Amino acid sequence: MNIQPYTEEQFIEHVQQGTDVCLVCGNELKGTWTDYNGQIRCHTCGVTYQILGCHLRQELLDHYGLTKDDIAQQYCDCFCDIPLYKVIYESTGKKLPLGMFISDRNAPTDFEWHTYMMWLRDHKDLVEENYPGEFVWDTIEAYFED
């Protein structure tokens, strides 16, 4: 099971090319708005996309000699984690609880969070090997203690 994250260079290539289909479920890119400007959450799998153009940090653009005009209108803003999200989605068949939400409108359900957290907990060694320091395991374990 390969969940190794994509590199920053692969991310830059992706944001320049963009996409019209979801990189996890393969469906046409359609979704509901999150509470982050320009971001949608895929109707099918929950992965997030920017659909109103560039929302990248200026430092990142400067590092690669790019401008906002070099960035596609639609791109996956969690691209580097797509290998992990694809495996979770394919093995659970449930939407991923991604996106930024201030309100409950369109927010991930408790069931989506539970499924996601359970998958992470059950595959802790694999996740930690590929995403060292990216997850707070005490928080994940505490989730199941309640």
Short mmCIF file of the C-alpha atoms (twelve columns), coordinates in Angstrom:
data_MODEL
# 
_entry.id   MODEL 
# 
loop_
_atom_site.group_PDB 
_atom_site.id 
_atom_site.type_symbol 
_atom_site.label_atom_id 
_atom_site.label_alt_id 
_atom_site.label_comp_id 
_atom_site.label_asym_id 
_atom_site.label_seq_id 
_atom_site.Cartn_x 
_atom_site.Cartn_y 
_atom_site.Cartn_z 
_atom_site.pdbx_PDB_model_num 
ATOM 1   C CA . MET A 1   0.000   0.000  0.000   1 
ATOM 2   C CA . ASN A 2   1.777   3.146  -1.220  1 
ATOM 3   C CA . ILE A 3   0.779   6.284  0.674   1 
ATOM 4   C CA . GLN A 4   4.038   8.184  0.216   1 
ATOM 5   C CA . PRO A 5   3.215   11.894 -0.182  1 
ATOM 6   C CA . TYR A 6   3.857   13.693 -3.440  1 
ATOM 7   C CA . THR A 7   6.766   16.114 -3.462  1 
ATOM 8   C CA . GLU A 8   6.533   19.890 -3.500  1 
ATOM 9   C CA . GLU A 9   7.852   19.792 -7.085  1 
ATOM 10  C CA . GLN A 10  4.983   17.466 -8.090  1 
ATOM 11  C CA . PHE A 11  2.581   19.842 -6.336  1 
ATOM 12  C CA . ILE A 12  3.935   22.817 -8.314  1 
ATOM 13  C CA . GLU A 13  3.509   20.877 -11.567 1 
ATOM 14  C CA . HIS A 14  -0.063  20.011 -10.558 1 
ATOM 15  C CA . VAL A 15  -1.085  23.569 -9.644  1 
ATOM 16  C CA . GLN A 16  0.248   24.802 -12.978 1 
ATOM 17  C CA . GLN A 17  -1.691  22.165 -14.949 1 
ATOM 18  C CA . GLY A 18  -4.808  22.006 -12.769 1 
ATOM 19  C CA . THR A 19  -7.554  19.412 -13.029 1 
ATOM 20  C CA . ASP A 20  -11.209 19.024 -14.030 1 
ATOM 21  C CA . VAL A 21  -11.615 15.665 -12.274 1 
ATOM 22  C CA . CYS A 22  -11.162 14.614 -8.685  1 
ATOM 23  C CA . LEU A 23  -7.760  13.009 -8.168  1 
ATOM 24  C CA . VAL A 24  -9.156  10.566 -5.575  1 
ATOM 25  C CA . CYS A 25  -12.523 9.348  -6.873  1 
ATOM 26  C CA . GLY A 26  -12.050 10.243 -10.563 1 
ATOM 27  C CA . ASN A 27  -15.422 11.990 -10.859 1 
ATOM 28  C CA . GLU A 28  -16.028 15.334 -12.510 1 
ATOM 29  C CA . LEU A 29  -14.953 18.085 -10.139 1 
ATOM 30  C CA . LYS A 30  -18.139 19.161 -8.369  1 
ATOM 31  C CA . GLY A 31  -18.611 19.906 -4.720  1 
ATOM 32  C CA . THR A 32  -19.936 22.085 -1.946  1 
ATOM 33  C CA . TRP A 33  -18.298 25.247 -0.652  1 
ATOM 34  C CA . THR A 34  -16.223 25.119 2.480   1 
ATOM 35  C CA . ASP A 35  -15.714 28.203 4.626   1 
ATOM 36  C CA . TYR A 36  -12.281 28.823 3.078   1 
ATOM 37  C CA . ASN A 37  -12.279 31.297 0.196   1 
ATOM 38  C CA . GLY A 38  -12.464 29.565 -3.184  1 
ATOM 39  C CA . GLN A 39  -12.414 26.027 -1.761  1 
ATOM 40  C CA . ILE A 40  -14.875 23.239 -2.520  1 
ATOM 41  C CA . ARG A 41  -15.162 19.760 -1.044  1 
ATOM 42  C CA . CYS A 42  -15.745 16.966 -3.594  1 
ATOM 43  C CA . HIS A 43  -19.326 15.678 -3.417  1 
ATOM 44  C CA . THR A 44  -18.143 12.095 -3.715  1 
ATOM 45  C CA . CYS A 45  -14.966 11.702 -1.645  1 
ATOM 46  C CA . GLY A 46  -14.515 14.923 0.358   1 
ATOM 47  C CA . VAL A 47  -11.117 16.002 -1.024  1 
ATOM 48  C CA . THR A 48  -10.692 19.779 -1.293  1 
ATOM 49  C CA . TYR A 49  -9.958  21.917 -4.346  1 
ATOM 50  C CA . GLN A 50  -9.356  25.569 -5.069  1 
ATOM 51  C CA . ILE A 51  -11.600 26.565 -7.960  1 
ATOM 52  C CA . LEU A 52  -11.168 30.350 -8.010  1 
ATOM 53  C CA . GLY A 53  -7.501  30.484 -8.941  1 
ATOM 54  C CA . CYS A 54  -4.330  30.845 -6.933  1 
ATOM 55  C CA . HIS A 55  -4.409  30.817 -3.142  1 
ATOM 56  C CA . LEU A 56  -0.747  29.866 -2.714  1 
ATOM 57  C CA . ARG A 57  1.676   31.690 -0.435  1 
ATOM 58  C CA . GLN A 58  3.749   34.338 -2.179  1 
ATOM 59  C CA . GLU A 59  6.942   32.833 -0.714  1 
ATOM 60  C CA . LEU A 60  6.204   29.519 -2.449  1 
ATOM 61  C CA . LEU A 61  5.512   31.237 -5.762  1 
ATOM 62  C CA . ASP A 62  8.694   33.310 -5.425  1 
ATOM 63  C CA . HIS A 63  10.743  30.198 -4.595  1 
ATOM 64  C CA . TYR A 64  9.691   28.598 -7.910  1 
ATOM 65  C CA . GLY A 65  9.797   31.822 -9.944  1 
ATOM 66  C CA . LEU A 66  6.042   31.763 -10.505 1 
ATOM 67  C CA . THR A 67  3.280   34.327 -10.418 1 
ATOM 68  C CA . LYS A 68  -0.391  33.832 -9.602  1 
ATOM 69  C CA . ASP A 69  -1.062  33.925 -13.362 1 
ATOM 70  C CA . ASP A 70  1.016   30.740 -13.742 1 
ATOM 71  C CA . ILE A 71  -1.402  28.798 -11.519 1 
ATOM 72  C CA . ALA A 72  -4.426  26.939 -12.880 1 
ATOM 73  C CA . GLN A 73  -7.972  28.049 -12.064 1 
ATOM 74  C CA . GLN A 74  -8.778  24.662 -10.448 1 
ATOM 75  C CA . TYR A 75  -6.331  22.568 -8.486  1 
ATOM 76  C CA . CYS A 76  -6.248  20.233 -5.505  1 
ATOM 77  C CA . ASP A 77  -5.056  22.185 -2.477  1 
ATOM 78  C CA . CYS A 78  -4.199  18.980 -0.572  1 
ATOM 79  C CA . PHE A 79  -2.372  17.434 -3.538  1 
ATOM 80  C CA . CYS A 80  0.681   16.189 -1.618  1 
ATOM 81  C CA . ASP A 81  -1.563  13.966 0.542   1 
ATOM 82  C CA . ILE A 82  -3.568  12.468 -2.352  1 
ATOM 83  C CA . PRO A 83  -1.839  9.038  -2.101  1 
ATOM 84  C CA . LEU A 84  -2.963  8.744  1.540   1 
ATOM 85  C CA . TYR A 85  -6.478  10.059 0.893   1 
ATOM 86  C CA . LYS A 86  -6.965  7.780  -2.111  1 
ATOM 87  C CA . VAL A 87  -6.100  4.678  -0.082  1 
ATOM 88  C CA . ILE A 88  -8.365  5.729  2.798   1 
ATOM 89  C CA . TYR A 89  -11.260 6.505  0.454   1 
ATOM 90  C CA . GLU A 90  -10.850 3.297  -1.550  1 
ATOM 91  C CA . SER A 91  -10.617 1.115  1.561   1 
ATOM 92  C CA . THR A 92  -13.508 2.723  3.481   1 
ATOM 93  C CA . GLY A 93  -15.765 3.987  0.688   1 
ATOM 94  C CA . LYS A 94  -16.532 6.994  2.902   1 
ATOM 95  C CA . LYS A 95  -15.997 10.706 2.355   1 
ATOM 96  C CA . LEU A 96  -12.908 12.213 3.903   1 
ATOM 97  C CA . PRO A 97  -13.493 14.910 6.551   1 
ATOM 98  C CA . LEU A 98  -11.498 17.628 4.784   1 
ATOM 99  C CA . GLY A 99  -12.027 21.345 4.421   1 
ATOM 100 C CA . MET A 100 -12.154 24.340 6.713   1 
ATOM 101 C CA . PHE A 101 -15.479 25.019 8.374   1 
ATOM 102 C CA . ILE A 102 -16.520 27.748 10.777  1 
ATOM 103 C CA . SER A 103 -20.164 26.715 10.678  1 
ATOM 104 C CA . ASP A 104 -21.820 23.302 10.370  1 
ATOM 105 C CA . ARG A 105 -22.960 24.111 6.839   1 
ATOM 106 C CA . ASN A 106 -21.547 21.401 4.533   1 
ATOM 107 C CA . ALA A 107 -19.141 20.321 7.299   1 
ATOM 108 C CA . PRO A 108 -17.986 16.695 7.540   1 
ATOM 109 C CA . THR A 109 -20.269 14.418 9.521   1 
ATOM 110 C CA . ASP A 110 -19.346 12.688 12.763  1 
ATOM 111 C CA . PHE A 111 -19.444 9.388  10.856  1 
ATOM 112 C CA . GLU A 112 -16.905 10.685 8.311   1 
ATOM 113 C CA . TRP A 113 -14.599 11.785 11.138  1 
ATOM 114 C CA . HIS A 114 -14.989 8.454  12.932  1 
ATOM 115 C CA . THR A 115 -14.181 6.437  9.792   1 
ATOM 116 C CA . TYR A 116 -11.136 8.598  9.042   1 
ATOM 117 C CA . MET A 117 -9.785  8.477  12.596  1 
ATOM 118 C CA . MET A 118 -10.330 4.721  12.805  1 
ATOM 119 C CA . TRP A 119 -8.423  4.150  9.550   1 
ATOM 120 C CA . LEU A 120 -5.525  6.303  10.763  1 
ATOM 121 C CA . ARG A 121 -5.421  4.506  14.126  1 
ATOM 122 C CA . ASP A 122 -5.529  1.074  12.486  1 
ATOM 123 C CA . HIS A 123 -2.674  1.997  10.104  1 
ATOM 124 C CA . LYS A 124 -0.584  4.084  12.505  1 
ATOM 125 C CA . ASP A 125 2.775   2.491  11.653  1 
ATOM 126 C CA . LEU A 126 2.293   2.924  7.901   1 
ATOM 127 C CA . VAL A 127 1.071   6.507  8.278   1 
ATOM 128 C CA . GLU A 128 3.839   7.500  10.677  1 
ATOM 129 C CA . GLU A 129 6.465   5.982  8.354   1 
ATOM 130 C CA . ASN A 130 5.247   8.085  5.415   1 
ATOM 131 C CA . TYR A 131 4.049   11.203 7.281   1 
ATOM 132 C CA . PRO A 132 6.411   11.483 10.260  1 
ATOM 133 C CA . GLY A 133 5.258   14.096 12.741  1 
ATOM 134 C CA . GLU A 134 2.191   15.050 10.699  1 
ATOM 135 C CA . PHE A 135 -0.401  13.460 12.992  1 
ATOM 136 C CA . VAL A 136 -0.922  13.938 16.721  1 
ATOM 137 C CA . TRP A 137 -1.410  10.335 17.781  1 
ATOM 138 C CA . ASP A 138 -2.395  11.204 21.355  1 
ATOM 139 C CA . THR A 139 -5.314  13.204 19.956  1 
ATOM 140 C CA . ILE A 140 -6.342  10.331 17.690  1 
ATOM 141 C CA . GLU A 141 -6.239  7.859  20.591  1 
ATOM 142 C CA . ALA A 142 -8.133  10.292 22.842  1 
ATOM 143 C CA . TYR A 143 -10.865 10.493 20.198  1 
ATOM 144 C CA . PHE A 144 -11.697 6.841  20.908  1 
ATOM 145 C CA . GLU A 145 -11.650 7.205  24.675  1 
ATOM 146 C CA . ASP A 146 -14.745 9.402  24.776  1 
# 
